[in-house]
Amino acid sequence: MQSEESRNAALAWLENNPQVESVRVAICDLNGVMRGKRIAADQARKALDGGMRMAYSLIGMDIWGEDIEGNPLVYSTGDSDAVCHWTGRPIVPVDWTPLPTALIPLTLAYDDGRPFPGDPRQALAEIQRRYAARGLTPVVATELEFYLFDAASNEPVGPVSPVNGRRLNADGALSIDELDAFETFISEVYAACRAQNIPVDTTIAENGVGQFEINLNHVANALKAADDAILFKRVVRGIARKHGFIASFMAKPYGDRAGSGLHVHFSLLDGDGNNVFDDGTEKGTDIMRHAVGGLLRGMAQSTLIFAPHFNSYRRLRPKSYAPTAVAWGYENRMVAIRIPGGSHKARRIEHRVAGADANPYLVLASVLGSALIGMEEACDPGQPIAMDVDSHDLPRLPSDWLAAIAAFEQGKLMQALFAPELRDAFVACKQQEADTFARKVGSFELETYMEMV
């Protein structure tokens, strides 16, 4: 339960913002989708005090918001309700809607107060507790890529420049002019992030048409880092709609252009605030290499977390900056696990596998959990790769959705990191989504085969 002081501060914010007449209360499901209710602002105390209830099954709905067929959380329990606990994050103001509103983020618990382990936020909280028990604090930052599309088009096409009225139709990697053209949009994203206590850092124009990357600063709290990433995606989508754009965090919206990733950077502090990955050299400590070993061991099993959707596997292709091999290296962006250069004091691990479509809670739980097991079991990462991974005979990530589902379901390391309630719900969700896609016949398929075979 959250402190009386934080609750009173939240209520005071509402009193000082009478223009906010309604509030959204929401949890984050396994797909990273926020689901919840609209309540009157004068009912916010109920949400802050744990008086809200929502169904356990809300966590495991598929991407279309449908119940999972045969889900025990629905059929064997009468679709019973969980208690919704406030996460403690200050009320999140939302001003891009027609009328100003706000969000109170919640997480699920049993009636006796125990966290519900099927909630992805609770899964990450458990990993964070395991680090705390060892006297370690993960320091985490995320980098999120996204595309802007023209909202007036039914197909993904580049947005129209607010400056010259011309549609973007070429890659603009690190283009300062492109940043300038979309300065109003970017500035409003930054302003909304400041209002929501999301620590935004650098913005660049990325490799795709209308693609941008905005980095979030590192924080010594993995739960806050994941909260920030979830809220950041909502900010970007909301501000984009306000400007007549669609912001997409799809992993691969264009088949022939760059995909969008969710890169994770992390280091570890001991009780005295020392970076345990830093040995004063570029090499890093044995602890760091053992963490890398754990990440490599768990990578194939956790690919479903990093690439959770049908579209995700269009991004994971050879000869791209999206990794397909289980490999690591120093200052090598062609591998899955990169050790960035720079000052040894900031020695850290960069995990480059996840797409921007992944759930940040599950991504961080898998990354930090695998690294922790690697440290506990002194996993050997093998030799670092100094060049293109395609020139090496290396283990590979699952190449398709069904293989990734099977690897996750059978993975011993995943069983050590995630509760059965979460694993079973996630597998059932992904299997139902895969079955749905398998029954759909697209226009290109019809054009190819209709009269040809």
Secondary structure as UniProt FT lines:
FT   HELIX           4..15
FT   TURN            18..19
FT   STRAND          22..28
FT   TURN            30..31
FT   STRAND          34..40
FT   HELIX           41..43
FT   HELIX           44..48
FT   TURN            49..50
FT   STRAND          52..55
FT   HELIX           56..60
FT   TURN            63..64
FT   TURN            69..70
FT   HELIX           72..75
FT   TURN            76..78
FT   STRAND          81..86
FT   STRAND          92..94
FT   STRAND          101..109
FT   TURN            111..112
FT   TURN            117..118
FT   HELIX           120..133
FT   TURN            134..135
FT   STRAND          137..150
FT   TURN            151..152
FT   TURN            162..164
FT   TURN            173..174
FT   HELIX           176..181
FT   HELIX           183..195
FT   TURN            196..197
FT   STRAND          200..205
FT   TURN            209..210
FT   STRAND          211..216
FT   HELIX           222..242
FT   TURN            243..244
FT   STRAND          245..248
FT   TURN            255..256
FT   STRAND          261..269
FT   TURN            271..272
FT   TURN            276..277
FT   HELIX           286..299
FT   TURN            300..302
FT   HELIX           303..306
FT   TURN            310..311
FT   HELIX           312..315
FT   TURN            318..319
FT   STRAND          328..330
FT   TURN            333..334
FT   STRAND          337..339
FT   HELIX           344..346
FT   STRAND          349..351
FT   TURN            356..357
FT   HELIX           360..376
FT   TURN            377..378
FT   HELIX           389..391
FT   HELIX           401..410
FT   HELIX           412..417
FT   HELIX           420..438
FT   HELIX           443..449
FT   TURN            450..452
//
